[in-house]
C-alpha cells in the first residue's frame, strides 16, 4: 500500500479514516520475540503485533507519560502502552469506548485521555470512564490547556472546549479570506505556546489560528499562493488566476505562512512555532514573520506530517515519501529504509526519557532510533 497524496479536499475524509482513533478490564500482554539487529547479535524484546485483524494501519506515537511509559494508538487495534519491557494492549474489551483511537494525552491529574471515533475516554490506571458529552463526536486532536480546559478537534465540526461541565464550539463556520463561508472539517493539532496563546492547525485548507483567550487570528498563505493554484483547489467554474480576497483586510505586503494545510505544530526552546506543511516543507514563526524551509534549504520532501524538537534541540520531521529528516539549525539530514528505518511513510515521532526517538509508520510499523541504530518494534501478522 503506497502512501496517498492529498491533492484535493476529498483527502480529509480519507485522512480521517486513516488516522483513526467507560468500564473495567484486564489488558493483554503482547508476546516477546527475537529479532536481528545490525550488530548481528540477538536482542530479545517485545513487539506490537496485530490482535484484532486490522489491515495496513498506521502506528501512531502519541504520548510519553509522567511515569516514562510510551503510548501508541492504532486504528482498529485500540491503544498500546510500553513500559520499557513489554507492550500492553487496551481495547473495548478492557473498557475503552472504541477501538478506533487517535490522539492520547495525559491530564494534570495523571489520567490518560483517549480521543476516539466515539468521543473521549479517560483511564485512571484502573478503569475507563467515558466523558458522555463527547460520546457522538469523532476526535481528531486533543489538548489540555494550562487552566485545565480540554480542547479537541472534531471531524467535520471544528474544535470544542470542555471546562468539565460545558462544551463550547469554535471554528465550525468561518469566513475564509478567499472562499467565503465554509465548514472547517479537520483540526489536526492543538498546542499552547509559552505566552499562553493556543494554536490550531487545519488539514482542510484553513491554515492556522492563534487564540489569545478572546479572539482568533487566522494565518493563511499569500495571494500568489491561491492565484497560482498551489492549493490545488481550482475547478472549472473558477479561474484561480482571477481570484481576489472577499474582504478588504487582505494586506499583500505582510508575511504569510507557506501553506494552508498544516498537519502538526511544535514550539521550540526559543519560543518559535514550527509547522509541518503539505507541499511547502516546514515553516517557522518567530512571533512576527514566517520563514519557510524547503528545497532551497535542503529539505527535499513534501507532505510533512509530524515535527518534534528533541532534548538536544534538533528538529525531527516525518514525511510521507522520504522517511524522516533531522535539522540541527544549519543543515537537514535524511534517514530512510537504507538506514534501517522500517518504512518510508512515517506519520509521527515521539521521544522517550532516555532520548530515543520512536517513529510510527504506515503498514503497521514502529521503529526506535537510539542515535546510531534503528530497531524494529512491530510485527505484522495475519
Secondary structure, 3 states (H helix, E strand, C coil): CCCCCCCCCCHHHHHHHHHCCCCECCCEECCEEEEECCCCCEEEEECEECCCCCCCCCEEEEEECCCCCEEEEECCCEEEEECCCCEEEECHHHCCCCCCEEEEEECCCCCEEEEECCEEEEECCCEEEECHHHCCCCEEEEEECCCCCEEEEECCCEEEEECCCCEEEECCEEEECCCEEEECCCEEEEEECCCCCEEEEECCCCCEEEECCCCEEEECCCHHHHHCCCCCCCECCECHHHCCCCCCCCCCCCCCCCCCCEEEEEECCCCCEEEEECCCCEEEECCCCEEEECHHHCCCCCCEEEEEECCCCCEEEEECCCCEEEECCCCEEEECHHHCCCCCCEEEEEECCCCCEEEEECCCEEEEECCCCEEECEECCC
